[in-house]
Amino acid sequence: MTGHPHSRQLAQTTVETLKRAGHIVVAPGATEQVLRDLVELIDPVLAVILPKVNRSPIMGEVSSTFGDEATDEAVEELVASMREALLDSDGVEDVFAEDRVIERSIFRTLAETLRAIGAREEEEEERPPISVRLDTLGYVAAAAAKSADDDTLRDALDRAAEAAQSELKTFDERTRTAFFRPAEADPEVRLDIEAAIEEELSDLVDRGVVDLPTVVRKLPLPELPDDKRRALRRKLDELSQKHLGVALCPGSWDWSDDKTAIAVVFTPLTEPDPGVIDRATEAFRSELETVLGDLSSLEASPDDAPPSARAPAKPARREDADLAFMRRVLEAAGAMPPIEKATAQRSAPAKEETPATKKKAKPKSPAEKVATDKAAAKPKAKTKSTSEKAAPEKPARATAKRTKKET
């Protein structure tokens, strides 16, 4: 149950005062239960008596006035109800005072606490609230405040007020000014509130709840087929990293809606500088023209091709790898010719003599055979031709013997 913010303060102060005076003993772990019972009694009455409380000193009797008769009766009834609730509460083990003593103690506690609350509220009313114009904050916070809807903006201001230990009183939409009431009169609380507002609004941008304003430059493109467009995409990514990475005004590129131009988009993080944006765009455009001029040399990578056009990769076999390894080992040891030479030798066509070039040997007469045998029997000349050096001797002697027998 949510009640008046001061109801729990009054209940807690009353219980602590009675315990210190020795009038009651609260069971261990039952303090929270006793406080809840008292808050239920105090909350509806406090909203009525607090605005009418007389802050003049009170004499300490139950019949003392709080300003008017209606307020006096409300306070008397509240004191009697609180006493009865304490006596009937399961959380109170023992009571060591008479009813009148307990009522007087409760009354004094309520009176002192109400005076303190009234004085604090009067001081807060006299102290003007702290006003913060959202347009005077940093660029990101001011832009986020303009882009956010009313509910999102008010939630962010409430979180900022809680972080700065203050309260958001109101927000003027016309002047875009938020008014805060700090819990304490601290001269530096304004800086804390402004810092908390900037942090909350910047967090909206980081989480994508609101978007910052952008600056767009369009560069026309010629008509391109899909494969050239895929190749151009890689080049555009490189150009974007090279020319659009401005520190306080980062940029990116994208195709236009009709695919006939390139949209260069800048997101300023400070007040936009047209000169910086124009220079970055011109550098991007200049190199883009060079890329378009050389577009005929660009080829789309296999990764850019559609899946249906990609050739299926052949799985490598372990046997092929082992054979290749053994072949390299044998080649290094000299036990096997290199694979290139062996392949060339196997692939070379064998030379064959055509029938036209072949000569048919004539059978020799007996006289020619004798002459041939005698020529073979003569002593060898000192100078021999290469063919004679290569001819063996044994077959010649065997031929001479066969000739003599035949003769």
Buried (B, 14 or more C-beta within 10 A) or exposed (E): EEBBEBBBBBBBBBBEBBBEEEBBEBBEEBBEBBBBBBBBBBBEBBEEBBEEBBBEEBEEEBEBBBBEEEBBEBBBEBBBBBBEBBEEBEBBEEBEBEEEBBBBBBBBBBBEBBBBBBEEEEEBEEEEBBBBEBEEBBBBBBBBBBBBEEEBBBEBBBBBBEBBBBBBEEBEEEEBBBBBBBEEEEEEBBEBBBBBBBBBBBEBBEEEBBEBEEBEBEBEBEEBEEBBBBBBEBBBEEBBEEBBEBEEBBBBBEBBEEEEBBBBBBBBBEEBBEEBBEEBBEBBBEBBEEBBEEBEEBEBEEEBBEEEEEEEEEEEEEEEEEEEEEBEEEBEEEEBEEEEEEEEEEEEEEEEEEEEEEEEEEEEEEEEBBEBBEEBEEEEEEEEEEEEEEEEEEEBEEEBEEBEEEE
